[in-house]
C-alpha cells in the first residue's frame, strides 16, 4: 500500500518524479507542450540582474510566473515594456495567448492597461485581497 510522506523539504528527486510523471501523462493525453523557459532580464550598469520577467511558453501560451521591477524603476512603464518584450518573443515561438496572475492592485491595473482581461478571481488570497487571473490574445504585429 502506498505511503504518504508530508514534508516541507522535498528533494530534487522527489519533485522530478512528480514533474516527470505528470509530463509523461500529459504527452499521452494531449501531446507535448513544447515548454520553454522565457526570461526578460533588467540588468544594472555592472550587468547584475535587478529585475525582470520569468515564465515559460507552452501549448501556445505565454505564462508569466514572476514580474519584478525594482523600486527605482517603477512608474516609468517598465512593467509594460517587459510584458511587450516577452509577448513579442512568445509570438515568435508561435503563442496565441498569454496569462498572468496577481494579488497586487497596482500590478492588476498595469496588466489591464496592457490589454489583459480578468478571467478568474480567488477572493481572500491573501486575506483582504483577491488574486486575479488575467489573459490576453496575442497576434503577430
C-alpha positions, 0 to 999 in steps of 0.5 A: 500500500502506498505511503504518504510522506508530508514534508516541507523539504522535498528533494530534487528527486522527489519533485522530478518524479512528480514533474516527470510523471505528470509530463509523461501523462500529459504527452499521452493525453494531449501531446507535448507542450513544447515548454520553454523557459522565457526570461526578460532580464533588467540588468544594472550598469555592472550587468547584475540582474535587478529585475525582470520577467520569468515564465515559460511558453507552452501549448501556445501560451505565454505564462508569466510566473514572476514580474519584478521591477525594482523600486527605482524603476517603477512608474516609468512603464517598465512593467509594460515594456517587459510584458511587450518584450516577452509577448513579442518573443512568445509570438515568435515561438508561435503563442496565441495567448498569454496569462498572468496572475496577481494579488497586487492592485497596482500590478492588476491595473498595469496588466489591464492597461496592457490589454489583459482581461480578468478571467478568474478571481480567488477572493481572500488570497491573501486575506483582504485581497483577491488574486486575479487571473488575467489573459490576453490574445496575442497576434503577430504585429 
